[in-house]
Amino acid sequence: MASCFQAQDGAALVARGQTMFRDQGCYGCHTVGAMGTPIAPDLSRIGAKRDHAYLVRWLRDPSLVRPTAHMPKIQLSESEVEALATYLSSLR
């Protein structure tokens, strides 16, 4: 029974992250599938390329992960970082 709830919680977190991707305007630079603008990297398969922990670090502060990063630091709460990282991790 616990795994059923965990799957529901995970799906809800992915959906929240997907909404944040849209609401934060991430698609203004990134593409996911056919949506977005191809200025920055295509994130359609980012979950297959980077693990969840990396995505969390990146979302907290891209310049700490890569000092030459062009992505600005976005003001996100820890729960927002978790939701967005979970969504990005689901993209395979």
N, CA, C and O atoms as CSV, one atom per row, in Angstrom:
chain,resi,resn,atom,element,x,y,z
A,1,MET,N,N,0.823,-1.192,0.000
A,1,MET,CA,C,0.000,0.000,0.000
A,1,MET,C,C,0.869,1.259,0.000
A,1,MET,O,O,0.523,2.248,-0.646
A,2,ALA,N,N,1.988,1.229,0.715
A,2,ALA,CA,C,2.853,2.404,0.782
A,2,ALA,C,C,3.388,2.781,-0.590
A,2,ALA,O,O,3.510,3.965,-0.904
A,3,SER,N,N,3.712,1.779,-1.418
A,3,SER,CA,C,4.257,2.096,-2.740
A,3,SER,C,C,3.213,2.782,-3.617
A,3,SER,O,O,3.572,3.603,-4.461
A,4,CYS,N,N,1.945,2.471,-3.441
A,4,CYS,CA,C,0.874,3.132,-4.184
A,4,CYS,C,C,0.836,4.614,-3.828
A,4,CYS,O,O,0.717,5.467,-4.708
A,5,PHE,N,N,0.937,4.916,-2.532
A,5,PHE,CA,C,0.950,6.314,-2.095
A,5,PHE,C,C,2.208,7.024,-2.580
A,5,PHE,O,O,2.152,8.185,-2.983
A,6,GLN,N,N,3.340,6.330,-2.541
A,6,GLN,CA,C,4.586,6.932,-3.011
A,6,GLN,C,C,4.500,7.247,-4.496
A,6,GLN,O,O,4.978,8.293,-4.934
A,7,ALA,N,N,3.899,6.359,-5.273
A,7,ALA,CA,C,3.743,6.599,-6.707
A,7,ALA,C,C,2.846,7.807,-6.951
A,7,ALA,O,O,3.121,8.626,-7.827
A,8,GLN,N,N,1.760,7.916,-6.163
A,8,GLN,CA,C,0.863,9.077,-6.288
A,8,GLN,C,C,1.599,10.354,-5.908
A,8,GLN,O,O,1.472,11.370,-6.590
A,9,ASP,N,N,2.369,10.309,-4.823
A,9,ASP,CA,C,3.131,11.481,-4.383
A,9,ASP,C,C,4.152,11.868,-5.447
A,9,ASP,O,O,4.324,13.050,-5.742
A,10,GLY,N,N,4.830,10.875,-6.022
A,10,GLY,CA,C,5.816,11.136,-7.069
A,10,GLY,C,C,5.175,11.758,-8.297
A,10,GLY,O,O,5.714,12.701,-8.875
A,11,ALA,N,N,4.018,11.228,-8.696
A,11,ALA,CA,C,3.309,11.769,-9.859
A,11,ALA,C,C,2.856,13.203,-9.590
A,11,ALA,O,O,2.916,14.054,-10.478
A,12,ALA,N,N,2.407,13.466,-8.372
A,12,ALA,CA,C,1.984,14.829,-8.014
A,12,ALA,C,C,3.168,15.785,-8.035
A,12,ALA,O,O,3.033,16.932,-8.463
A,13,LEU,N,N,4.336,15.319,-7.571
A,13,LEU,CA,C,5.528,16.153,-7.570
A,13,LEU,C,C,5.991,16.443,-8.996
A,13,LEU,O,O,6.396,17.565,-9.301
A,14,VAL,N,N,5.933,15.441,-9.866
A,14,VAL,CA,C,6.277,15.640,-11.282
A,14,VAL,C,C,5.333,16.674,-11.894
A,14,VAL,O,O,5.780,17.580,-12.598
A,15,ALA,N,N,4.041,16.547,-11.633
A,15,ALA,CA,C,3.056,17.483,-12.180
A,15,ALA,C,C,3.301,18.893,-11.653
A,15,ALA,O,O,3.194,19.865,-12.401
A,16,ARG,N,N,3.628,19.005,-10.376
A,16,ARG,CA,C,3.931,20.324,-9.798
A,16,ARG,C,C,5.172,20.920,-10.459
A,16,ARG,O,O,5.200,22.111,-10.772
A,17,GLY,N,N,6.185,20.102,-10.670
A,17,GLY,CA,C,7.401,20.567,-11.319
A,17,GLY,C,C,7.152,20.993,-12.754
A,17,GLY,O,O,7.723,21.978,-13.222
A,18,GLN,N,N,6.299,20.254,-13.453
A,18,GLN,CA,C,5.964,20.608,-14.832
A,18,GLN,C,C,5.243,21.961,-14.873
A,18,GLN,O,O,5.499,22.781,-15.754
A,19,THR,N,N,4.353,22.179,-13.927
A,19,THR,CA,C,3.663,23.466,-13.833
A,19,THR,C,C,4.657,24.578,-13.543
A,19,THR,O,O,4.566,25.663,-14.119
A,20,MET,N,N,5.602,24.314,-12.657
A,20,MET,CA,C,6.630,25.320,-12.338
A,20,MET,C,C,7.485,25.633,-13.553
A,20,MET,O,O,7.828,26.792,-13.784
A,21,PHE,N,N,7.835,24.616,-14.336
A,21,PHE,CA,C,8.620,24.812,-15.553
A,21,PHE,C,C,7.919,25.831,-16.450
A,21,PHE,O,O,8.550,26.729,-17.007
A,22,ARG,N,N,6.626,25.673,-16.574
A,22,ARG,CA,C,5.828,26.595,-17.389
A,22,ARG,C,C,5.709,27.968,-16.707
A,22,ARG,O,O,5.964,28.998,-17.331
A,23,ASP,N,N,5.325,27.972,-15.438
A,23,ASP,CA,C,5.073,29.231,-14.730
A,23,ASP,C,C,6.333,30.069,-14.519
A,23,ASP,O,O,6.261,31.298,-14.502
A,24,GLN,N,N,7.476,29.422,-14.359
A,24,GLN,CA,C,8.738,30.142,-14.178
A,24,GLN,C,C,9.305,30.627,-15.515
A,24,GLN,O,O,10.279,31.380,-15.543
A,25,GLY,N,N,8.699,30.199,-16.612
A,25,GLY,CA,C,9.151,30.638,-17.930
A,25,GLY,C,C,10.396,29.927,-18.427
A,25,GLY,O,O,11.104,30.453,-19.286
A,26,CYS,N,N,10.677,28.734,-17.900
A,26,CYS,CA,C,11.867,27.978,-18.314
A,26,CYS,C,C,11.864,27.706,-19.816
A,26,CYS,O,O,12.916,27.636,-20.450
A,27,TYR,N,N,10.662,27.553,-20.372
A,27,TYR,CA,C,10.530,27.285,-21.806
A,27,TYR,C,C,10.955,28.485,-22.657
A,27,TYR,O,O,11.077,28.360,-23.875
A,28,GLY,N,N,11.181,29.633,-22.039
A,28,GLY,CA,C,11.656,30.801,-22.768
A,28,GLY,C,C,13.069,30.617,-23.292
A,28,GLY,O,O,13.483,31.290,-24.236
A,29,CYS,N,N,13.810,29.699,-22.675
A,29,CYS,CA,C,15.179,29.386,-23.124
A,29,CYS,C,C,15.352,27.915,-23.493
A,29,CYS,O,O,16.117,27.586,-24.398
A,30,HIS,N,N,14.645,27.037,-22.796
A,30,HIS,CA,C,14.802,25.584,-22.971
A,30,HIS,C,C,13.636,24.988,-23.739
A,30,HIS,O,O,12.532,25.533,-23.748
A,31,THR,N,N,13.900,23.868,-24.378
A,31,THR,CA,C,12.831,23.099,-25.005
A,31,THR,C,C,12.644,21.780,-24.263
A,31,THR,O,O,13.588,21.207,-23.720
A,32,VAL,N,N,11.420,21.328,-24.258
A,32,VAL,CA,C,11.050,19.987,-23.803
A,32,VAL,C,C,10.069,19.498,-24.853
A,32,VAL,O,O,8.945,19.991,-24.946
A,33,GLY,N,N,10.500,18.531,-25.636
A,33,GLY,CA,C,9.677,18.096,-26.758
A,33,GLY,C,C,9.541,19.234,-27.754
A,33,GLY,O,O,10.533,19.850,-28.144
A,34,ALA,N,N,8.314,19.511,-28.164
A,34,ALA,CA,C,8.061,20.569,-29.145
A,34,ALA,C,C,7.848,21.931,-28.486
A,34,ALA,O,O,7.749,22.942,-29.182
A,35,MET,N,N,7.775,21.970,-27.153
A,35,MET,CA,C,7.513,23.219,-26.445
A,35,MET,C,C,8.816,23.933,-26.085
A,35,MET,O,O,9.769,23.301,-25.629
A,36,GLY,N,N,8.853,25.228,-26.288
A,36,GLY,CA,C,9.969,26.022,-25.815
A,36,GLY,C,C,10.749,26.700,-26.917
A,36,GLY,O,O,10.396,26.644,-28.095
A,37,THR,N,N,11.829,27.347,-26.489
A,37,THR,CA,C,12.695,28.107,-27.373
A,37,THR,C,C,14.101,27.524,-27.289
A,37,THR,O,O,14.649,27.396,-26.194
A,38,PRO,N,N,14.695,27.168,-28.427
A,38,PRO,CA,C,15.999,26.495,-28.405
A,38,PRO,C,C,17.197,27.438,-28.247
A,38,PRO,O,O,18.108,27.441,-29.075
A,39,ILE,N,N,17.183,28.231,-27.181
A,39,ILE,CA,C,18.324,29.101,-26.880
A,39,ILE,C,C,19.327,28.342,-26.004
A,39,ILE,O,O,20.530,28.344,-26.262
A,40,ALA,N,N,18.807,27.708,-24.983
A,40,ALA,CA,C,19.617,26.934,-24.028
A,40,ALA,C,C,19.426,25.448,-24.345
A,40,ALA,O,O,18.663,25.110,-25.250
A,41,PRO,N,N,20.105,24.555,-23.616
A,41,PRO,CA,C,20.004,23.119,-23.913
A,41,PRO,C,C,18.568,22.585,-23.918
A,41,PRO,O,O,17.713,23.023,-23.148
A,42,ASP,N,N,18.341,21.626,-24.809
A,42,ASP,CA,C,17.087,20.878,-24.866
A,42,ASP,C,C,17.054,19.969,-23.635
A,42,ASP,O,O,18.000,19.225,-23.379
A,43,LEU,N,N,15.972,20.038,-22.889
A,43,LEU,CA,C,15.865,19.253,-21.652
A,43,LEU,C,C,14.978,18.021,-21.814
A,43,LEU,O,O,14.613,17.391,-20.821
A,44,SER,N,N,14.630,17.673,-23.034
A,44,SER,CA,C,13.706,16.563,-23.280
A,44,SER,C,C,14.164,15.242,-22.674
A,44,SER,O,O,13.330,14.411,-22.318
A,45,ARG,N,N,15.476,15.031,-22.551
A,45,ARG,CA,C,16.006,13.767,-22.006
A,45,ARG,C,C,16.993,14.022,-20.866
A,45,ARG,O,O,17.871,13.197,-20.613
A,46,ILE,N,N,16.856,15.144,-20.186
A,46,ILE,CA,C,17.819,15.511,-19.137
A,46,ILE,C,C,17.846,14.493,-17.998
A,46,ILE,O,O,18.890,14.299,-17.375
A,47,GLY,N,N,16.724,13.843,-17.719
A,47,GLY,CA,C,16.679,12.848,-16.652
A,47,GLY,C,C,17.523,11.620,-16.944
A,47,GLY,O,O,17.938,10.920,-16.020
A,48,ALA,N,N,17.783,11.348,-18.217
A,48,ALA,CA,C,18.651,10.233,-18.608
A,48,ALA,C,C,20.123,10.637,-18.574
A,48,ALA,O,O,21.008,9.782,-18.548
A,49,LYS,N,N,20.377,11.942,-18.573
A,49,LYS,CA,C,21.754,12.445,-18.625
A,49,LYS,C,C,22.289,12.865,-17.262
A,49,LYS,O,O,23.480,12.717,-16.989
A,50,ARG,N,N,21.420,13.385,-16.412
A,50,ARG,CA,C,21.833,13.896,-15.097
A,50,ARG,C,C,20.972,13.278,-14.010
A,50,ARG,O,O,19.771,13.078,-14.196
A,51,ASP,N,N,21.592,12.974,-12.867
A,51,ASP,CA,C,20.804,12.399,-11.776
A,51,ASP,C,C,20.090,13.497,-10.982
A,51,ASP,O,O,20.381,14.685,-11.121
A,52,HIS,N,N,19.167,13.066,-10.162
A,52,HIS,CA,C,18.328,13.983,-9.388
A,52,HIS,C,C,19.165,14.922,-8.516
A,52,HIS,O,O,18.894,16.121,-8.459
A,53,ALA,N,N,20.170,14.388,-7.845
A,53,ALA,CA,C,21.003,15.212,-6.951
A,53,ALA,C,C,21.703,16.328,-7.727
A,53,ALA,O,O,21.784,17.460,-7.250
A,54,TYR,N,N,22.206,16.014,-8.913
A,54,TYR,CA,C,22.846,17.031,-9.750
A,54,TYR,C,C,21.844,18.129,-10.106
A,54,TYR,O,O,22.163,19.315,-10.021
A,55,LEU,N,N,20.635,17.736,-10.503
A,55,LEU,CA,C,19.624,18.710,-10.887
A,55,LEU,C,C,19.244,19.607,-9.719
A,55,LEU,O,O,19.027,20.805,-9.904
A,56,VAL,N,N,19.163,19.044,-8.525
A,56,VAL,CA,C,18.875,19.847,-7.327
A,56,VAL,C,C,19.976,20.881,-7.122
A,56,VAL,O,O,19.690,22.060,-6.913
A,57,ARG,N,N,21.239,20.445,-7.180
A,57,ARG,CA,C,22.356,21.395,-7.017
A,57,ARG,C,C,22.304,22.476,-8.084
A,57,ARG,O,O,22.475,23.658,-7.785
A,58,TRP,N,N,22.070,22.075,-9.322
A,58,TRP,CA,C,22.012,23.023,-10.442
A,58,TRP,C,C,20.914,24.066,-10.219
A,58,TRP,O,O,21.142,25.262,-10.403
A,59,LEU,N,N,19.732,23.612,-9.826
A,59,LEU,CA,C,18.610,24.529,-9.637
A,59,LEU,C,C,18.823,25.477,-8.462
A,59,LEU,O,O,18.342,26.610,-8.479
A,60,ARG,N,N,19.536,25.018,-7.453
A,60,ARG,CA,C,19.832,25.907,-6.320
A,60,ARG,C,C,20.733,27.053,-6.750
A,60,ARG,O,O,20.494,28.203,-6.383
A,61,ASP,N,N,21.773,26.745,-7.532
A,61,ASP,CA,C,22.683,27.793,-8.001
A,61,ASP,C,C,23.562,27.243,-9.123
A,61,ASP,O,O,24.578,26.602,-8.857
A,62,PRO,N,N,23.180,27.488,-10.367
A,62,PRO,CA,C,23.939,26.947,-11.501
A,62,PRO,C,C,25.422,27.331,-11.488
A,62,PRO,O,O,26.266,26.528,-11.885
A,63,SER,N,N,25.744,28.529,-11.045
A,63,SER,CA,C,27.145,28.981,-11.083
A,63,SER,C,C,28.029,28.249,-10.082
A,63,SER,O,O,29.250,28.237,-10.237
A,64,LEU,N,N,27.438,27.641,-9.062
A,64,LEU,CA,C,28.234,26.836,-8.131
A,64,LEU,C,C,28.592,25.492,-8.750
A,64,LEU,O,O,29.625,24.909,-8.420
A,65,VAL,N,N,27.749,25.001,-9.641
A,65,VAL,CA,C,28.004,23.734,-10.325
A,65,VAL,C,C,28.969,23.956,-11.478
A,65,VAL,O,O,29.904,23.181,-11.683
A,66,ARG,N,N,28.729,25.027,-12.229
A,66,ARG,CA,C,29.590,25.369,-13.353
A,66,ARG,C,C,29.753,26.890,-13.380
A,66,ARG,O,O,28.826,27.601,-13.769
A,67,PRO,N,N,30.913,27.393,-12.975
A,67,PRO,CA,C,31.112,28.843,-12.880
A,67,PRO,C,C,30.825,29.620,-14.165
A,67,PRO,O,O,30.530,30.814,-14.102
A,68,THR,N,N,30.904,28.971,-15.323
A,68,THR,CA,C,30.640,29.661,-16.588
A,68,THR,C,C,29.183,29.522,-17.039
A,68,THR,O,O,28.857,29.868,-18.174
A,69,ALA,N,N,28.314,29.027,-16.176
A,69,ALA,CA,C,26.911,28.813,-16.535
A,69,ALA,C,C,26.241,30.120,-16.940
A,69,ALA,O,O,26.462,31.160,-16.320
A,70,HIS,N,N,25.434,30.058,-17.971
A,70,HIS,CA,C,24.682,31.225,-18.426
A,70,HIS,C,C,23.319,31.330,-17.747
A,70,HIS,O,O,22.692,32.390,-17.758
A,71,MET,N,N,22.869,30.236,-17.163
A,71,MET,CA,C,21.562,30.236,-16.507
A,71,MET,C,C,21.640,31.047,-15.220
A,71,MET,O,O,22.548,30.846,-14.414
A,72,PRO,N,N,20.704,31.952,-15.023
A,72,PRO,CA,C,20.715,32.743,-13.785
A,72,PRO,C,C,20.244,31.913,-12.594
A,72,PRO,O,O,19.559,30.903,-12.756
A,73,LYS,N,N,20.616,32.347,-11.417
A,73,LYS,CA,C,20.099,31.716,-10.196
A,73,LYS,C,C,18.657,32.187,-10.025
A,73,LYS,O,O,18.381,33.386,-10.007
A,74,ILE,N,N,17.753,31.238,-9.901
A,74,ILE,CA,C,16.332,31.545,-9.765
A,74,ILE,C,C,15.949,31.372,-8.303
A,74,ILE,O,O,16.331,30.389,-7.667
A,75,GLN,N,N,15.207,32.312,-7.779
A,75,GLN,CA,C,14.773,32.227,-6.386
A,75,GLN,C,C,13.662,31.197,-6.257
A,75,GLN,O,O,12.517,31.443,-6.635
A,76,LEU,N,N,14.023,30.035,-5.716
A,76,LEU,CA,C,13.080,28.942,-5.513
A,76,LEU,C,C,13.189,28.439,-4.086
A,76,LEU,O,O,14.280,28.398,-3.518
A,77,SER,N,N,12.061,28.057,-3.505
A,77,SER,CA,C,12.088,27.414,-2.189
A,77,SER,C,C,12.628,26.001,-2.373
A,77,SER,O,O,12.709,25.505,-3.497
A,78,GLU,N,N,12.994,25.356,-1.276
A,78,GLU,CA,C,13.488,23.981,-1.361
A,78,GLU,C,C,12.426,23.045,-1.929
A,78,GLU,O,O,12.757,22.133,-2.687
A,79,SER,N,N,11.158,23.252,-1.579
A,79,SER,CA,C,10.105,22.384,-2.122
A,79,SER,C,C,9.925,22.636,-3.624
A,79,SER,O,O,9.594,21.708,-4.362
A,80,GLU,N,N,10.133,23.853,-4.082
A,80,GLU,CA,C,10.058,24.156,-5.508
A,80,GLU,C,C,11.232,23.523,-6.258
A,80,GLU,O,O,11.057,22.974,-7.346
A,81,VAL,N,N,12.427,23.602,-5.671
A,81,VAL,CA,C,13.599,22.960,-6.267
A,81,VAL,C,C,13.346,21.461,-6.395
A,81,VAL,O,O,13.635,20.871,-7.436
A,82,GLU,N,N,12.816,20.849,-5.358
A,82,GLU,CA,C,12.542,19.410,-5.361
A,82,GLU,C,C,11.524,19.053,-6.444
A,82,GLU,O,O,11.704,18.074,-7.168
A,83,ALA,N,N,10.468,19.835,-6.553
A,83,ALA,CA,C,9.446,19.556,-7.564
A,83,ALA,C,C,10.013,19.705,-8.973
A,83,ALA,O,O,9.779,18.849,-9.825
A,84,LEU,N,N,10.747,20.772,-9.224
A,84,LEU,CA,C,11.299,20.995,-10.556
A,84,LEU,C,C,12.352,19.938,-10.895
A,84,LEU,O,O,12.401,19.460,-12.028
A,85,ALA,N,N,13.188,19.571,-9.931
A,85,ALA,CA,C,14.196,18.525,-10.154
A,85,ALA,C,C,13.526,17.178,-10.415
A,85,ALA,O,O,13.999,16.403,-11.246
A,86,THR,N,N,12.442,16.898,-9.720
A,86,THR,CA,C,11.720,15.642,-9.924
A,86,THR,C,C,11.110,15.598,-11.323
A,86,THR,O,O,11.169,14.571,-11.999
A,87,TYR,N,N,10.529,16.707,-11.751
A,87,TYR,CA,C,10.006,16.775,-13.126
A,87,TYR,C,C,11.121,16.571,-14.148
A,87,TYR,O,O,10.984,15.763,-15.068
A,88,LEU,N,N,12.210,17.291,-13.991
A,88,LEU,CA,C,13.318,17.168,-14.941
A,88,LEU,C,C,13.889,15.749,-14.939
A,88,LEU,O,O,14.260,15.226,-15.989
A,89,SER,N,N,13.958,15.132,-13.766
A,89,SER,CA,C,14.438,13.752,-13.662
A,89,SER,C,C,13.546,12.767,-14.412
A,89,SER,O,O,14.005,11.718,-14.863
A,90,SER,N,N,12.275,13.114,-14.539
A,90,SER,CA,C,11.321,12.224,-15.219
A,90,SER,C,C,11.443,12.288,-16.739
A,90,SER,O,O,10.883,11.451,-17.448
A,91,LEU,N,N,12.174,13.280,-17.236
A,91,LEU,CA,C,12.303,13.458,-18.681
A,91,LEU,C,C,13.390,12.532,-19.216
A,91,LEU,O,O,14.581,12.763,-19.009
A,92,ARG,N,N,12.961,11.492,-19.900
A,92,ARG,CA,C,13.908,10.476,-20.380
A,92,ARG,C,C,13.679,10.177,-21.820
A,92,ARG,O,O,14.380,9.347,-22.398
